[in-house]
Amino acid sequence: MQTYLITGAAQGLGKALSRQLVEKGHQVILLDKELKALNALYDELNSDLVALYPIDLLGANIDHYQALQDTITEEYGQLNGLILNAAILPAFTPIENFDYMQWYEVLHTNLNANFHLIQNTLGLLRKSENGKLLAVLDQNIDLHPAYYGAYGVAKAGLDQLMMTVAAEHKNTDLNLYSAKLETFATESRGRLFPGENPLELPSAESMAKRILASLLEDKTDPTIQHL
């Protein structure tokens, strides 16, 4: 049994990852700002393997991240895996018209918060044998598309952050992964693209299955890079 911290755990891909990890007998710490959705998932999973950690990454400060580190240390002693999944997906807007407050909010949640999470869990991950750190990215960013705004900048920055951490840990047994996923069906995407048929896209469940196959079974997937 291993212990995984999943951000953005209450819905979409995070929810699917949480469900599948529990089904495999692993402990999960579910981090999300939506307490109602977290409680609903907790009731659905109905397992002693589940712990909730409600936190709003946009409003969290250094003390909150230190408290998270302290809690995991006290309760578990180490961390086998961290999956960085939480992200804000704003409307696709030209840079000229992008609201500057939303720009800051997206960059803070999608990039800065991940820096703090990584910094405060690296020691816990190194305490476990073959600790795993995975960031959920977006392969569309590599196409340098228009209108991706702060979301695209933050995802590109997270990609670079992961490569930096990987380079700094190349002589350790810490395993880092960048999951550059193709477009898949989520509730947030459905709101942005109401005319899109979600049944024509891969599901969050299928994406979670692929991610966990790479993390737990070392299966090769071209979209999930072992850094």
N, C-alpha and C positions, 0 to 999 in steps of 0.2 A: 504494500500500500504506500502510495506517494501523496504528497500534499502540493496542490496547485492553487495559485492565486490568479483569478481571472478578472480583468477589468471589463466594465460594460457587460456584466454577466446576466443582467435581468431580461434581456431581449435579444432577438436575432441570433447572430453567430455566437455571442457569449453564452446565451441560454442553451444553445445546442451543444456547445463544448462542455458546459457544466453538466448537462444531463448525461452525455456519453461518458464523461470521466467517472461520474458516480456509478453508472452501470458497469464500469470496469473495476469498481471497487476502490477508487481513489478518493482521498479527502479533497474537498474544494472549499476555498474561501471566495465568496462571491462579493465582488466590489461593484457598487453601482450607486448612483444618486437617487434612483427611483425606488423609494422604500416600499411602496405599495406593490410594485412589480417584483421586487426582491422577496417580499413575504409570500406572494402568490407562487413563485418558483420554489421557495422553501417548502411550502405546503405540498406542492406537486411532487417534489423529489422525496419528501417524507423519509429522510435518512439521517442517521447520526453522523454521516460523513460530511454534512453540509454546515458551513458557518457563514453568517452574513456579516458584511462590513460596509454599511452605508456611508458613503462619502461623496461629496460633490467636488470633482477634480477642478472645476473652475474656481471655486471658492476656497479650496484647501490651501493651507500655508505650511511652512516648514515644520511647525509643531505637529500638525496632523500626520505628516509623513513619518516623523519620528515616532509618533504614537502607534502607527501601523507597524513599523519595524519592531517596536517593543512588544506589541501584542503577539505578533507571530513568533518572536523569540521566546516569550513566556509560555505560549500555548503549544508550540510545535518544536521549537529548538532549531529548526532549519526549514528550508523551502526547496522542494524538488523542482518546481517549475513556476515561471511567471509568464502569463499570456497577456500581452498588451493589446487589448481589443477595443477599448472605449474610444469613441471619436464623435465629434460633432460633424454632421454633414449639412452645410448650409446650402442655400439656393445657388445655382450656377450663375454667377454674375460677372460682368466685365470689371476689370480692375478700376476703371474710371468711376464706376458706380458702386463699388464695394463699400459698405458701411464700415467705417474705421473701428467702431466699437466691436462689431462682430468679428472683424479681422483679429483684434487682440484676443477675443474670447476663443476663437477657433485655434489660434496658435498656442494659447496657453493650455487648453484642454488636450489638443492633439499632439503637442510636442513638448512643451515645458513640463506638464504633469508627468509625462513618460520619463523625462530626465530624472525627476525627483523619485519616481517609483523605482527606476533602475538603481539609482544611487543608494537608496535605502534598503534594497533587497540583495545586492550583489554579495554581501557577506553571508547572508542566509543561504543563497544559492550555492556558494562555494563550500558551505558546510556539508552539503549533501553530495552523494556520489553521482557524478555526471549530471549536475544541475542543468536545467534547460530554461532559456530565455527566448521567447518568440514574440515578434512584433507583427501584427496584421497590417499589411501595406496594401497598395492598390497598383496593379500592373499598368493601369491606364496612365499613371503619372509618367511612366517612361516614354510615352508618346508626346509629352509636353503639350497637352491639349489647352485650348482656350477655355476661359470661364471657370477653371477649377479653383482660382483664387487662393484664399488662405488654406483651404483644405489641401490643395495640391502642394503648396509650399511646406505645410506642416508634415505631410506624408514623406516628401522628399527629404526633409530635415531628419525625420525619424529613421529613414533608411540610412542616412549618413551616420547618425548616432549609433545605430546598431553595428555598422561596419567598424566604427572607432572602438567600441567596447570589445568587439570580436578580436581586433588587432591587439588590444591591450591584454587579452586573455588567451592568446594563441598557445601559451605554454602551460595552460591549466586544463582541467577536465571539464570546464564549463562549456556547454554547447549553446550556440546562438543560432537562431533561425529568423529569416525574413520571409514571411508568407506574402508574396506578391500575387494576390488573388485576382482573378478576372471578375467581371461584374456578376453579382448573384442577387437573388431576391431577398429584400429586407423591407420592413415596414417603412423605414425612413426613405429608402429609394422609391417606394411606391408613392409616397407623398410628393416627391420631386418629379416623378415621371408617371402621372396617373394614367396615361394612355398606353403604358407598357404592360404587356401580359406577363405577370410573374411566373406563370407556368412554363414559359419559354426560357426561363433562366435557371441556372443551378440553384438548389435550395441551400439555406444555411446549414441544414443537417448534413448535406453531402460535403460541404466545405469543411465542417467540423470533423467529419470522418477522415478526410484527407489529411488535415492538420495532425490529428492524433495518430494516424498511421505513421507519419514522419517522426513525431515526437516519441512515441512509445514502441514502435516496431522498426524504426530506421528504414522505412520504405522510401524509395526515391520518387520525388514529385518535382517536376521542373519548375513549378511555381513556388515551391517551398525550399528556399536555399539554406543549406547548412553552411554558415559563414566560417 
